[in-house]
Amino acid sequence: MTEREICGSFRRAENQKQQIQILTELTCKSKYQIIGILLRNGEKVPKSIENQLFKRLDALDAQIFECEMEYKEIVTALTGENRRKEDGNRIQRHGRTEQEQQGRS
C-alpha cells in the first residue's frame, strides 16, 4: 500500500482513529509509522491522537531519565572515587605482599 493509498483510506474513513489501527494491520506498519505518513503528507490527525503521542513521549522521557540516573549510579559505584581508593589500596597491599614474598624466598 502506497502512502497515497494510506492517506486516501484515512481521509475517507468515518472513524479515522479506528482507521489508523486498520491501516497498521493492512500494511504491517506501526501506529507511529502510519501517523508519520499521514502527517508527512499533510493529513490532519485527530487532536486526541496527537495528545496521546505527547503523553507517551512524556512517559518515555521520564523512563529514560530514571534509566540515566540508574546508569550514572552504577558507573559511580564501579568507578567512583571511593572505589578507586579501595582498588589502589588493594593493589598496593598486593604489591607489598608480592615483594615480601620475594624477599623471604
C-alpha positions as CSV (number, residue, x, y, z in Angstrom):
1,M,0.0,0.0,0.0
2,T,1.5,3.4,-1.0
3,E,1.5,6.5,1.1
4,R,-1.1,8.0,-1.2
5,E,-3.4,5.0,-0.7
6,I,-2.9,5.1,3.1
7,C,-3.8,8.8,3.1
8,G,-6.8,8.3,0.9
9,S,-8.1,5.4,3.0
10,F,-7.6,7.6,6.2
11,R,-9.4,10.6,4.6
12,R,-12.4,8.5,3.5
13,A,-12.8,6.7,6.8
14,E,-15.8,7.5,9.0
15,N,-13.8,6.8,12.1
16,Q,-10.3,8.0,11.4
17,K,-8.9,6.9,14.8
18,Q,-10.0,3.3,14.2
19,Q,-8.8,3.6,10.6
20,I,-5.2,4.1,11.9
21,Q,-5.4,0.7,13.6
22,I,-6.9,-0.9,10.4
23,L,-4.1,0.6,8.3
24,T,-1.4,-0.8,10.7
25,E,-2.9,-4.3,10.2
26,L,-3.2,-3.9,6.4
27,T,0.3,-2.5,5.9
28,C,2.3,-4.3,8.7
29,K,3.5,-0.8,9.8
30,S,3.4,0.5,13.3
31,K,0.8,3.0,14.5
32,Y,3.6,5.6,14.7
33,Q,4.7,4.9,11.1
34,I,1.1,5.3,9.9
35,I,0.7,8.6,11.8
36,G,4.1,9.8,10.4
37,I,3.0,9.0,6.8
38,L,-0.3,10.9,7.4
39,L,1.4,14.0,8.9
40,R,4.2,14.0,6.3
41,N,1.5,14.1,3.6
42,G,-0.4,16.9,5.2
43,E,-3.3,14.9,6.6
44,K,-4.9,16.3,9.8
45,V,-4.7,13.7,12.5
46,P,-7.3,13.9,15.3
47,K,-6.2,16.0,18.3
48,S,-6.8,13.1,20.6
49,I,-4.2,11.0,18.8
50,E,-1.7,13.9,18.9
51,N,-2.3,14.3,22.7
52,Q,-1.8,10.5,23.2
53,L,1.5,10.7,21.4
54,F,2.7,13.7,23.5
55,K,1.6,11.9,26.7
56,R,3.6,8.8,25.6
57,L,6.6,11.0,24.9
58,D,6.4,12.4,28.4
59,A,6.2,8.9,29.8
60,L,9.2,7.7,27.8
61,D,11.1,10.8,28.8
62,A,10.5,10.0,32.5
63,Q,11.6,6.4,32.0
64,I,14.8,7.5,30.1
65,F,15.6,9.9,32.9
66,E,15.2,7.1,35.5
67,C,17.4,4.8,33.5
68,E,20.0,7.5,33.0
69,M,20.1,8.1,36.8
70,E,20.5,4.4,37.5
71,Y,23.2,4.2,34.8
72,K,25.1,7.0,36.5
73,E,24.7,5.4,39.9
74,I,26.1,2.1,38.6
75,V,29.0,3.8,36.9
76,T,29.8,5.8,40.1
77,A,29.6,2.6,42.1
78,L,32.1,0.9,39.7
79,T,34.4,3.8,39.1
80,G,33.7,6.2,41.8
81,E,36.4,7.9,44.0
82,N,35.9,5.5,46.9
83,R,36.3,2.5,44.6
84,R,39.5,3.9,43.1
85,K,41.0,4.3,46.6
86,E,40.0,0.8,47.6
87,D,41.4,-0.6,44.4
88,G,44.6,1.4,44.8
89,N,45.0,0.2,48.4
90,R,44.3,-3.4,47.4
91,I,46.8,-3.1,44.6
92,Q,49.4,-1.6,47.0
93,R,48.8,-4.3,49.6
94,H,49.0,-6.9,46.8
95,G,52.3,-5.4,45.7
96,R,53.8,-5.4,49.1
97,T,52.7,-8.9,49.7
98,E,54.5,-9.9,46.5
99,Q,57.6,-8.0,47.5
100,E,57.6,-9.6,50.9
101,Q,57.2,-13.0,49.4
102,Q,60.1,-12.3,47.1
103,G,62.3,-11.1,50.0
104,R,61.5,-14.2,52.0
105,S,62.4,-16.5,49.2
